[in-house]
Amino acid sequence: MQVTLQELQDYINKIPINQYFNVQVVEIEEGYCKSLTPYNPVLTNFWNTTHGSVYMTVSDMTFFWAISTLTGLGTSGKTSTIEVKTNFLSPSKESDIYAEARVIKNGRRNVYGEVRITNTAGKLLAHSTVMYFKND
C-alpha cells in the first residue's frame, strides 16, 4: 500500500472544496477507497435532494484516492481526469452518501475504474466509470 488512511485524510483535509463536502475516508485497500460525505443542505437542489454534481465530484475524488493506494500521493498533479461518466439511479434526500471506488485497470498511461454511490441504507444512488491519464 502506497498511502496510509491517516496520510490520505490529512491530504483530503487540505483540499479547499472539502470545506463544503467534508469527505472522510472510511476504508482503503490496494486499488480501493471508500469515503463518506455527510449530508449538507447547501449541496442540494430545488427538490432538497443531493445535487448530481456532488455524486460526480465525490466519484472523481474518491477514485483518485483509490489510485493513490497504488501510486502514493506524489501522483497529485501528475494525473488528469479524462472522463467521469455517471448514471444517476436514485435521489438522495437528507442522507449521508458513501462512495466506493475501485481501480479496474492500472495501465501504463491510463487508469480505469468504477465508483458506486450509496446512501446510509445501502441503496445504490449512482454508478460512475472514471478514467485518469498519467502525465509522467
ChimeraX attribute file (.defattr): number of C-alpha atoms within 10 A of each C-alpha:
attribute: neighborCount
match mode: 1-to-1
recipient: residues
	/A:1	12
	/A:2	14
	/A:3	20
	/A:4	15
	/A:5	16
	/A:6	10
	/A:7	11
	/A:8	18
	/A:9	15
	/A:10	13
	/A:11	12
	/A:12	20
	/A:13	14
	/A:14	10
	/A:15	12
	/A:16	9
	/A:17	12
	/A:18	14
	/A:19	11
	/A:20	12
	/A:21	19
	/A:22	15
	/A:23	23
	/A:24	20
	/A:25	20
	/A:26	14
	/A:27	13
	/A:28	21
	/A:29	16
	/A:30	16
	/A:31	23
	/A:32	24
	/A:33	26
	/A:34	22
	/A:35	23
	/A:36	23
	/A:37	21
	/A:38	17
	/A:39	19
	/A:40	15
	/A:41	14
	/A:42	11
	/A:43	15
	/A:44	18
	/A:45	12
	/A:46	7
	/A:47	9
	/A:48	14
	/A:49	18
	/A:50	23
	/A:51	18
	/A:52	18
	/A:53	13
	/A:54	15
	/A:55	25
	/A:56	23
	/A:57	14
	/A:58	24
	/A:59	28
	/A:60	24
	/A:61	17
	/A:62	27
	/A:63	33
	/A:64	27
	/A:65	28
	/A:66	25
	/A:67	27
	/A:68	24
	/A:69	22
	/A:70	17
	/A:71	17
	/A:72	17
	/A:73	18
	/A:74	11
	/A:75	15
	/A:76	12
	/A:77	10
	/A:78	11
	/A:79	18
	/A:80	16
	/A:81	16
	/A:82	13
	/A:83	14
	/A:84	19
	/A:85	15
	/A:86	20
	/A:87	15
	/A:88	15
	/A:89	12
	/A:90	14
	/A:91	18
	/A:92	22
	/A:93	15
	/A:94	15
	/A:95	18
	/A:96	16
	/A:97	25
	/A:98	28
	/A:99	30
	/A:100	23
	/A:101	31
	/A:102	25
	/A:103	23
	/A:104	15
	/A:105	12
	/A:106	17
	/A:107	11
	/A:108	9
	/A:109	11
	/A:110	16
	/A:111	22
	/A:112	19
	/A:113	21
	/A:114	22
	/A:115	30
	/A:116	20
	/A:117	27
	/A:118	22
	/A:119	22
	/A:120	13
	/A:121	9
	/A:122	10
	/A:123	14
	/A:124	18
	/A:125	20
	/A:126	22
	/A:127	22
	/A:128	22
	/A:129	22
	/A:130	25
	/A:131	22
	/A:132	22
	/A:133	17
	/A:134	17
	/A:135	11
	/A:136	9
